[in-house]
């Protein structure tokens, strides 16, 4: 089952994944193996930087923001000469920066603008029918318009990226864990049910702030800085 595959050298244990697995929401969601490794949701993720804990975020991120995708366009099309799919694309997503919750004192040189672009999982198109389906993985948001996210961002040679699969958290209505996840929409009640099936020793930032607001995020990041 794809939600048990290791990503970045560790096994997924987040409560959102547990709920998705429990509810069978991955049926009909195609996992796009061999995608980008600088954004979440592209299959086997080789995290460029640790992204699980608050300490990971304050050590490796440039900014932690609340951001909302406002528009997107297809990019990076790859055509296939054979097989069930005619082509595959990524998406260039333009975000509105709603709030900056934390900024690194060590890397203050590049501010995050009022809006920024980031590449995210796109689409695969069937050869015969022309049907377009979402490229995603069951352990990360797809970063879709109409939703809001908590993101730990770092500037790279390719532009803004998240640290890894643990650095993109659904944040609809300012509630951690509520919103789009692997192409589906989950409520905080869904995530709470997922906690019943997730590992009890999970000390990830997402686990700590589930169901809470931005003040909880700021508190955990400030605490990690002081350690």
C-alpha positions as MATLAB code, in Angstrom:
seq = 'XXXXXXXXXXXXXXXXXXXXXXXXXXXXXXXXXXXXXXXXXXXXXXXXXXXXXXXXXXXXXXXXXXXXXXXXXXXXXXXXXXXXXXXXXXXXXXXXXXXXXXXXXXXXXXXXXXXXXXXXXXXXXXXXXXXXXXXXXXXXXXXXXXXXXXXXXXXXXXXXXXXXXXXXXXXXXXXXXXXXXXXXXXXXXXXXXXXXXXXXXXXXXXXXXXXXXXXXXXXXXXXXXXX';
ca = [
       0.000    0.000    0.000;
       1.540    3.326   -1.027;
       0.982    5.144    2.257;
       3.423    2.778    3.981;
       6.280    3.440    1.590;
       9.361    5.114    3.109;
       9.974    8.706    2.086;
      13.257   10.434    2.771;
      14.448    7.461    4.815;
      11.481    7.250    7.175;
       8.061    5.677    7.243;
       5.049    7.933    7.056;
       3.209    8.049   10.386;
       1.271   11.279   10.318;
      -2.348   11.110   11.507;
      -3.626   12.495    8.221;
      -2.030    9.552    6.413;
      -3.532    7.177    8.926;
      -7.000    8.548    8.263;
      -6.551    8.406    4.509;
      -5.436    4.806    4.793;
      -8.240    3.927    7.190;
     -10.966    5.532    5.098;
      -9.698    4.138    1.806;
      -9.470    7.588    0.260;
      -6.514    6.608   -1.890;
      -8.742    4.605   -4.201;
      -8.648    6.271   -7.578;
      -5.766    8.588   -6.633;
      -2.812    7.965   -8.878;
       0.634    8.102   -7.323;
       3.020    9.835   -9.704;
       6.353    8.078   -9.189;
       9.498    9.779  -10.432;
       8.278   13.325   -9.955;
      10.012   16.362   -8.511;
      11.930   15.952   -5.291;
      11.783   19.583   -4.172;
       8.056   19.725   -3.513;
       5.658   17.417   -1.693;
       3.301   14.944   -3.264;
       5.354   13.613   -6.162;
       5.951   10.014   -5.123;
       9.312    8.974   -3.709;
      10.399   12.122   -1.910;
      14.084   12.720   -1.261;
      13.751   15.586    1.177;
      16.468   18.139    0.559;
      16.349   19.062    4.252;
      14.801   17.546    7.402;
      11.219   18.763    7.663;
       9.447   16.889   10.434;
       9.923   18.826   13.676;
       9.775   22.478   14.700;
      13.532   22.291   15.200;
      13.900   21.122   11.585;
      11.873   24.097   10.406;
      13.806   26.773   12.299;
      17.133   25.179   11.375;
      16.588   24.802    7.628;
      13.767   27.117    6.499;
      14.076   30.752    5.440;
      10.454   31.575    6.249;
       7.355   29.902    7.661;
       4.261   31.317    6.003;
       0.538   30.917    5.716;
      -0.151   31.031    1.977;
      -3.036   30.485   -0.428;
      -2.701   29.339   -4.067;
      -4.505   31.823   -6.296;
      -3.812   30.447   -9.767;
      -1.875   27.743  -11.578;
      -0.638   26.756  -15.009;
       0.741   23.569  -16.485;
       4.502   23.341  -16.805;
       7.176   20.727  -17.437;
       5.190   18.568  -19.849;
       6.703   15.124  -20.586;
       5.288   13.128  -23.521;
       5.353    9.322  -23.619;
       5.711    7.282  -26.808;
       3.993    4.249  -25.285;
       2.065    3.171  -22.233;
      -1.328    4.150  -20.830;
      -0.490    7.845  -20.508;
       0.021   10.301  -23.348;
       1.820   12.893  -21.226;
       2.485   14.149  -17.713;
       2.731   17.719  -16.400;
       3.648   19.608  -13.266;
       1.884   22.803  -12.149;
       3.371   26.232  -11.524;
       1.310   27.495   -8.594;
       1.167   31.183   -7.688;
       0.622   31.738   -3.952;
      -0.625   34.744   -2.062;
       1.387   35.232    1.130;
      -1.246   35.694    3.813;
       1.086   35.886    6.840;
       4.755   35.397    7.628;
       4.882   33.584   10.972;
       8.659   33.257   11.287;
      11.801   34.373    9.449;
      15.296   32.999    9.893;
      17.802   35.364   11.487;
      20.596   33.461    9.729;
      19.214   33.839    6.172;
      17.399   37.191    6.064;
      18.691   38.210    2.631;
      15.740   37.079    0.475;
      12.322   38.165    1.758;
       9.262   36.237    0.742;
       7.115   38.504   -1.417;
       3.406   39.196   -1.192;
       3.139   36.458   -3.790;
       5.477   33.701   -4.934;
       5.558   30.779   -7.356;
       6.312   27.148   -6.608;
       6.178   23.971   -8.694;
       3.692   21.356   -7.495;
       2.351   17.992   -8.730;
       0.310   18.260  -11.894;
      -1.582   15.846  -14.106;
      -1.342   12.651  -16.101;
      -3.448   12.232  -19.237;
      -4.672    8.851  -20.488;
      -3.713    8.073  -24.059;
      -7.024    6.584  -25.185;
      -9.644    8.658  -23.404;
      -7.785   11.933  -22.875;
      -8.975   11.887  -19.257;
      -6.793   14.016  -17.003;
      -6.126   12.768  -13.468;
      -4.305   14.299  -10.534;
      -0.690   13.471   -9.860;
      -0.282   13.168   -6.125;
       0.978   10.969   -3.334;
      -0.876    9.906   -0.202;
       1.478   11.666    2.219;
       1.366   15.341    1.234;
      -0.902   18.134    0.032;
      -1.197   18.761   -3.699;
      -1.292   22.533   -3.103;
      -4.585   23.402   -4.790;
      -6.382   26.686   -5.346;
      -9.233   27.301   -2.932;
      -7.222   26.064    0.046;
      -4.673   27.490    2.470;
      -1.407   25.969    3.694;
       1.259   26.352    6.335;
       4.604   26.128    4.514;
       8.244   26.047    5.629;
       9.994   27.670    2.652;
      13.620   27.741    1.590;
      15.140   29.515   -1.391;
      17.062   27.279   -3.797;
      18.567   27.585   -7.258;
      15.147   26.545   -8.603;
      13.234   29.157   -6.622;
      11.060   28.726   -3.541;
      10.549   25.163   -2.318;
       9.334   23.535    0.869;
      11.887   21.705    2.994;
      10.220   18.337    2.374;
       7.026   16.368    2.861;
       6.689   17.455    6.490;
       6.860   21.145    5.622;
       3.437   21.572    3.972;
       0.453   21.420    6.319;
      -3.221   21.969    5.389;
      -4.384   25.174    7.067;
      -7.895   26.043    5.888;
      -9.655   28.591    8.119;
      -6.431   28.925   10.124;
      -6.716   25.388   11.530;
      -3.707   23.080   11.256;
      -4.551   19.782    9.580;
      -7.809   20.991    8.023;
      -8.037   21.261    4.250;
      -6.666   19.656    1.095;
      -4.617   16.510    1.484;
      -3.424   14.351   -1.438;
      -6.143   15.875   -3.587;
      -8.947   15.331   -1.083;
     -10.510   17.657    1.477;
     -10.289   16.598    5.125;
     -11.893   18.212    8.151;
     -10.225   18.473   11.539;
     -12.591   15.702   12.664;
     -11.198   13.448    9.931;
      -7.688   14.168   11.117;
      -8.654   13.556   14.737;
      -9.933   10.108   13.757;
      -6.641    9.516   11.981;
      -4.798   10.161   15.234;
      -6.364    7.010   16.639;
      -4.422    4.978   14.078;
      -1.169    6.933   13.899;
       1.992    6.264   15.860;
       1.766    7.504   19.445;
       5.441    8.496   19.505;
       5.051   10.931   16.605;
       6.693   14.186   17.720;
       6.291   16.018   14.412;
       5.304   19.670   14.351;
       2.142   18.793   12.474;
       1.106   16.346   15.194;
       1.792   18.946   17.891;
      -0.285   21.719   16.307;
      -3.177   19.661   14.886;
      -6.479   21.483   15.288;
      -4.754   24.644   16.534;
      -4.190   28.101   15.076;
      -1.231   30.237   14.057;
      -0.451   31.187   17.649;
       0.332   27.543   18.361;
       2.648   27.500   15.351;
       4.473   30.626   16.527;
       4.785   29.192   20.041;
       6.334   25.935   18.829;
       8.767   27.690   16.492;
       9.838   30.160   19.193;
      10.331   27.278   21.597;
      12.495   25.460   19.058;
      14.659   28.575   18.543;
      15.307   28.842   22.288;
      16.445   25.227   22.613;
];
